Amino acid sequence: MTTYRPKQEIREGFEVYDERFRKMLPEGVELERHFTGTAWAEGPVYFSDGDYVVWSDIRNDRMMRWSISEGASAFRESAGYIPTATTGTGRDAS
């Protein structure tokens, strides 16, 4: 697991593209890498009622899910991602 601490050097495996990102993280917060294996990922969206995160794994045509209790797994295979399709993950307010 890779950890990033905002007030220290960037830890191996995390790359910040916009310095404004650092200002969004409270003092002492840590980022942890929970999954690798996607070439192009979008999302995520958090489902508080199930305490899990879902994101799109575009190149592998699937949606992934991560929870503390189960780790990472495929949420939906053959998600229908094609080069011209709209991608990403969202959740209705209902």
Contact map, one row per residue, 1 for C-alpha under 8 A:
1110000000000000000000000000000111000000000000000000000000000000000000000000000000000000000000
1111000000111100000000000000001110000000000000000000000000000000000000000000000000000000000000
1111100000100000000000000000011110000000000000000000000000000000000000000000000000000000000000
0111110101100100000000000000011100000000000000000000000000000000000000000000000000000000000000
0011111111100000000000000001111000000000000000000000000000000000000000000000000000000000000000
0001111111000000000001001011110000000000000000000000000000000000000000000000000000000000000000
0000111110000000000000000011000000000000000000000000000000000000000000000000000000000000000000
0001111111000000000000000000000000000000000000000000000000000000000000000000000000000000000000
0000111111100000000000000000000000000000000000000000000000000000000000000000000000000000000000
0001110111110110000000000000000000000000000000000000000000000000000000000000000000000000000000
0111100011111100000000000000000000000000000000000000000000000000000000000000000000000000000000
0100000001111100000000000000000000000000000000000000000000000000000000000000000000000000000000
0100000000111110000000000000000000000000000000000000000000000000000000000000000000000000000000
0101000001111111000000000000000000000000000000000000000000000000000000000000000000000000000000
0000000001001111100000000000000000000000000000000000000000000000000000000000000000000000000000
0000000000000111111010000000000000000000000000000000000000000000000000000000000000000000000000
0000000000000011111000000000000000000000000000000000000000000000000000000000000000000000000000
0000000000000001111110000000000000000000000000000000000000000000000000000000000000000000000000
0000000000000001111111100000000000000000000000000000000000000000000000000000000000000000000000
0000000000000000011111110000000000000000000000000000000000000000000000000000000000000000000000
0000000000000001011111111000000000000000000000000000000000000000000000000000000000000000000000
0000010000000000001111111000000000000000000000000000000000000000000000000000000000000000000000
0000000000000000001111111100000000000000000000000000000000000000000000000000000000000000000000
0000000000000000000111111100000000000000000000000000000000000000000000000000000000000000000000
0000010000000000000011111110100000000000000000000000000000000000000000000000000000000000000000
0000000000000000000000111111100000000000000000000000000000000000000000000000000000000000000000
0000011000000000000000001111100000000000000000000000000000000000000000000000000000000000000000
0000111000000000000000000111110000000000000000000000000000000000000000000000000000000000000000
0000110000000000000000001111111000000000000000000000000000000000000000000000000000000000000000
0011110000000000000000000001111100000000000000000000000000000000000000000000000000000000000000
0111100000000000000000000000111110000000000000000000000000000000000000000000000000000000000000
1111000000000000000000000000011111000000000000000000000000000000000000000000000000000000000000
1110000000000000000000000000001111110000000000000000000000000000000000000000000000000000000000
1000000000000000000000000000000111110000000000000000000000000000010000110000000000000000000000
0000000000000000000000000000000011111000000000000000000000000000000000010000000000000000000000
0000000000000000000000000000000011111100000000000000000000000000000000000000000000000000000000
0000000000000000000000000000000000111110000000000000000000000000000000000000000000000000000000
0000000000000000000000000000000000011111100000000000000011110000000000000000000000000000000000
0000000000000000000000000000000000001111100000000000000011100000000000000000000000000000000000
0000000000000000000000000000000000000111110000000000000011100000000000000000000000000000000000
0000000000000000000000000000000000000111111000000000001111000000000000000000000000000000000000
0000000000000000000000000000000000000001111100000000001111000000000000000000000000000011100000
0000000000000000000000000000000000000000111110000000011100000000000000000000000000000001110000
0000000000000000000000000000000000000000011111000000111100000000000000000000000000000000110000
0000000000000000000000000000000000000000001111100000111000000000000000000000000000000000111000
0000000000000000000000000000000000000000000111110011110000000000000000000000000000000000000000
0000000000000000000000000000000000000000000011111111110000000000000000000000000000000000000000
0000000000000000000000000000000000000000000001111111000000000000000000000000000000000000000000
0000000000000000000000000000000000000000000000111110000000000000000000000000000000000000000000
0000000000000000000000000000000000000000000000111111000000000000000000000000000000000000000000
0000000000000000000000000000000000000000000001111111100000000000001000000000000000000000000000
0000000000000000000000000000000000000000000001110111110000000000111100000000000000000000000000
0000000000000000000000000000000000000000000111100011111000000000111000000000000000000000000000
0000000000000000000000000000000000000000001111100001111100000011110000000010000000000000100000
0000000000000000000000000000000000000000111110000000111110000011100000000000000000000001100000
0000000000000000000000000000000000000000111100000000011111001111000000000000000000000011100000
0000000000000000000000000000000000000111110000000000001111111111000000000000000000000000000000
0000000000000000000000000000000000000111110000000000000111111110000000000000000010000010000000
0000000000000000000000000000000000000111000000000000000011111000000000000000000010000000000000
0000000000000000000000000000000000000100000000000000000011111100000000000000000000000000000000
0000000000000000000000000000000000000000000000000000000111111110000000000000111111000000000000
0000000000000000000000000000000000000000000000000000000111011111000000000111111110000000000000
0000000000000000000000000000000000000000000000000000011111001111100000000111101000000000000000
0000000000000000000000000000000000000000000000000000011110000111110000011111000000000000000000
0000000000000000000000000000000000000000000000000001111000000011111000111110000000000000000000
0000000000000000000000000000000001000000000000000001110000000001111101111000000000000000000000
0000000000000000000000000000000000000000000000000011100000000000111111110000000000000000000000
0000000000000000000000000000000000000000000000000001000000000000011111100000000000000000000000
0000000000000000000000000000000000000000000000000000000000000000001111100000000000000000000000
0000000000000000000000000000000000000000000000000000000000000000011111111000000000000000000000
0000000000000000000000000000000001000000000000000000000000000000111111111000000000000000000000
0000000000000000000000000000000001100000000000000000000000000001111001111100000000000000000000
0000000000000000000000000000000000000000000000000000000000000001110001111110000000000000000000
0000000000000000000000000000000000000000000000000000000000000111100000011111100000000000000000
0000000000000000000000000000000000000000000000000000010000000111100000001111100000000000000000
0000000000000000000000000000000000000000000000000000000000000111000000000111111000000000000000
0000000000000000000000000000000000000000000000000000000000001110000000000111111000000000000000
0000000000000000000000000000000000000000000000000000000000001100000000000001111110000000000000
0000000000000000000000000000000000000000000000000000000000001110000000000001111110000000000000
0000000000000000000000000000000000000000000000000000000000001100000000000000011111000000000000
0000000000000000000000000000000000000000000000000000000001101100000000000000011111101110000000
0000000000000000000000000000000000000000000000000000000000001000000000000000000111111000000000
0000000000000000000000000000000000000000000000000000000000000000000000000000000011111000000000
0000000000000000000000000000000000000000000000000000000000000000000000000000000001111100000000
0000000000000000000000000000000000000000000000000000000000000000000000000000000011111110000000
0000000000000000000000000000000000000000000000000000000000000000000000000000000010011111000000
0000000000000000000000000000000000000000010000000000000101000000000000000000000010001111100000
0000000000000000000000000000000000000000011000000000001100000000000000000000000000000111110000
0000000000000000000000000000000000000000011110000000011100000000000000000000000000000011111000
0000000000000000000000000000000000000000001110000000000000000000000000000000000000000001111100
0000000000000000000000000000000000000000000010000000000000000000000000000000000000000000111110
0000000000000000000000000000000000000000000000000000000000000000000000000000000000000000011111
0000000000000000000000000000000000000000000000000000000000000000000000000000000000000000001111
0000000000000000000000000000000000000000000000000000000000000000000000000000000000000000000111
